[in-house]
Amino acid sequence: MTLFWLLAAGMVAVALLFVLPPLLAPEAAGRRGGSPQAQASLAVLREQLAQLQADHASGRLAPDHYAQARTEIERRALREGCAAPDRLDTRPAPRWALAVALGLGAISVGLYAALGNPAALTPADADPHASPSASAGHDPDDPMAERLAGLIQHLQAHPDDTEGWTTLAHTYATLGDFAGGAATWARMGARAPQDPGVLADWADLLATAANGDFSGEPDRLIGRLLALAPDDVKGLALAGTSAFFRGDFHGAIDAWERLLPLVDPDGPVHEQVQASLAQARRAAEGAAADGAAAEGAATDGGAADRAAADRAAAGAEGPAFPPGARASGGRGRQD
């Protein structure tokens, strides 16, 4: 922005260099005394008048002839435009110069405001509540991108719309723009309602944007939503996944054991929870065996290696709820 205004000021200054000098400089000397041709004609007529006066004074010219000749010379001077011109006011015009300088600058700014794009001079991060470009990285003619832009504008005006926040998270997920969703949350998330569904969806999206890393904002949102709704299905699924990925296998087991009776026993989510519990239990057993083997390493040097391998295999496989594919389908118990 600073560079733009410097360039604009430089262009105005160059324009003023062509406009102001004629207003400030005095008129040329030639304009004070008339043109050279007029001066020459006037000099000839003056000589003739002087000769006429001399002849009249010496008596060589009768008075009536003298008067007639003098009248003729004066008439020729008037006809040829050789009469002495009035003195022109050739003083500089500083007031006009100042008016032109100020007017040119004001007109330039006004034309840019009317025909240019002043909003482009404002940095995107100048306003903490300003929305990022909703169509960044997307075709601006894509209906989903237009829907995204409309949702952001709507939520800026109506931040208490829980359904709008949920739809916005799902739209980012549909577009696969998890980084864009994280940037929008960083700008607007502080105004989001304290709704378990909103917190769960955005914790899920933010963890996905961070490649499965729940540390920071995702874990904070999970904690807030479980404080509001301890039996929230998606919240417990997320809490177990976060605990599993940071190596807290007992924490994962606790969250998923609380989740298991809340989901439909005949549905696919129930199978996912059971599979995740089995993985967490194997990893916990491996961790316990690793610790026990470390204590008895003197008597069985291969026990620690076998336990570590078992734990690594269980942990590397990951839970059944990877980031972006968690238990969903509603809040609270699923009957």
Secondary structure, 3 states (H helix, E strand, C coil): CHHHHHHHHHHHHHHHHHHHHHHHCCCCHHHHHCCHHHHHHHHHHHHHHHHHHHHHHHCCCCHHHHHHHHHHHHHHHHHCCCCCCCCCCCCCCHHHHHHHHHHHHHHHHHHHHHHCCHHHHCCCCCCCCCCCCCCCCCCCCCHHHHHHHHHHHHHHHCCCCHHHHHHHHHHHHHHCCHHHHHHHHHHHHHHCCCCHHHHHHHHHHHHHHCCCCCCCHHHHHHHHHHHHCCCCHHHHHHHHHHHHHCCCHHHHHHHHHHHHHHCCCCCHHHHHHHHHHHHHHHHHHHHHHHHHHHHCCCCCCCHHHHHHHHHHHHHHHCCCCCCCCCCCCCCCCCC
